[in-house]
Amino acid sequence: MHGPVSPGWLLVVLCAATGAYCLLRMRSSVEEQRRAAGGEALMGFGMAAMAVPAAAFTPPSWAWSGYAAVFGAAALRALWAARASAHHVHHLVGSSAMVYMAVVMALSPGGHAGHGGAGVPLLTGALLLYFTVYVLRSGVRLVPAAAGGGAAGWGDRPELARACRLSMGMAMVAMLLAM
């Protein structure tokens, strides 16, 4: 992404750490949680790779097509999974947003979006609105509820899963703003 280097690296670290925790969540004993964690890990690592500041590394032009293909496949998988769970609709929107950003960056001069004029303003605005509302709703859900019984493993802590989703939502808002 185009923009200041320090915030770009912070975004990379946030997304990579979120992706790493999602990999830990894949060890959960709950199948649905493992499946969701896999998609979220892909999103976290993909966002980290796309957020690397242009001053540090400019990927080859074919890389954006690769991102679009990977996240296009993830969007199709989320579309299929959305039949069973409404949470997968969010994965569909997130994967589609990643495809959109990859296409915009592929079409941008130098392979990086920024300085206005990149993307379709209406679509970028709609995605910004969606992810802003998602972040606000996710933040409210982090308010502690009554403590439950029993100690849960790292992969089965719902408050940490919510914090990861909140982090990725904030990162998506930052990436869309950088377009």
Disulfide bonds with the S-S distance in Angstrom:
none
